[in-house]
Amino acid sequence: MEFTHIDDSGVKMVDISEKSDVLRVATAEGKIKLREDTVKAIAENRIAKGNVFATAIVAATLAVKKTSELIPMCHPIPISHIEVSFETFDDGIKASCTVKSTGKTGVEMEALTGVSTALLTIWDMVKSMEKDETGNYPETAIDGIRVVRKEKF
């Protein structure tokens, strides 16, 4: 077995101490592809684990607050607002997460972490409905996670 040495001398947090505090806003979105029956069951609140959207909002909120603990070079920042929303389609759900902060660095990583966690939570809550007879998920997929808005004021 061969091991590769990784030079970690360039790994560091970016120094933001000279930057001014400004209001920053970022929105990220993504989609989870689901079976039509699953989407209908979510809309009718018939999922065995409970209210999917309420649980995904709580999970996304917690994830946003913990972003700097999950992503090593991400600065901890003061979060002033988190908004999570959902749009349903016959073949899935689009989630969106908007984060606001007044600080020295952007909030796009927090928005991306929030929307990713919301989508993962949806998958976890509906996985029993999405499995096929072999226990796999042939139709379920998360994709299109991206930042759709990043502003500073």
Summary of the structure (lengths in Angstrom):
residues: 153
radius of gyration: 18.2
end to end distance: 52.4
largest distance: 57.5
contacts: 438
relative contact order: 0.28
helix: 32%
strand: 31%
